Amino acid sequence: MWPRRASTKTTTDLPEAAGGTPAGQQPAASTDIPASTDTAAVASAPGIGSGPPSSTTVGEPSGRRQRRRSLLPSYPPPGYLGQLDPAFQQALARTRSQADLEDLVWYHTVELPDGTVLPGAWDLRGREAAYLGGVELAGRRVLELGPASGYLTFHMERQGAQVVAFDVGFDVAVDLLPVAGVEDPNEKALVMTGTIDRNHDAWWYLHRTFGSSAAFVQGDIYDLPADLGTFDVTVAGALLLHLRDPWGALRQAARRTTGCIVVTEPLQDDLAPPDSNIMRFSPSAEEHISNWWSIYPGAVVAMLRRLGFADTEVTFHRQRHHLGHDLSVEAVEQPMYTVVGRRP
């Protein structure tokens, strides 16, 4: 789903991330978007305006249906604040309602209320509890980092959780590895407009379909908006391997989490015992620009303990996955692990 320079497929080609450029730096995907401090400008900016966005072709022959232009990048609200305001959520929902179902990108397979199954690269159906470490969700306020198209958002909500989903967006781009010393801004732009934007549309499509009350917030995972409040549970699913700074993301989450942090990652190799405190940098071939790390369970445990979540439990499971996000390839049983870290 994310652009690669070759078609090699591995079990580590997992596209969704909620990373970002460091605070104060302008992401490559949004070099023409100035910082906005005017609320009127924010209200009329792409992604927040009330009017229907224009359409553009996306590599289709003349005369074919046109896809609505990407809503990313766009102006953020000042300080990325105020996104949980109901009026802000309603405005964002309106702008995302213009997308066509056939243009959406599904990270997880999802079944709609009418029985329709929309296939995705990952199929967690029936194994959600293992993926989430068996954590009790009913009555909990949950921060979900990197929701992709929203399968876990709405699953957790059905379990009784109040969910705030956080992802990259506005003027914050994903973390991508350089190739041969070159960081190509066009790569980030392609990911943001071709995958992340369409994931966001898919999230809002499910939000409407399921009649959800979950909230959607965008920004920099290394500098979360100051007004999000605190959470009983934070969930980071198949996310840390895509981040330049996994520690920085967990540190931000820990500051806002009063109960437990759930980290789920793929077991990408067995070169060392699972309890090893190891993070291997750039474990995939050079063309895999979104896979920063192969992270062993022991490294996640060590980070969570340093952050005050000393009561840790590690479990292992398998999830159905189409390698390379190629749905024409039969799904494999991908080895995974989940670490649940609780405050003493």
Order of alpha helices (4+ residues) and beta strands (2+ residues): alpha-beta-beta-alpha-beta-beta-beta-alpha-beta-alpha-beta-alpha-alpha-beta-beta-alpha-beta-beta-beta-alpha-beta-beta
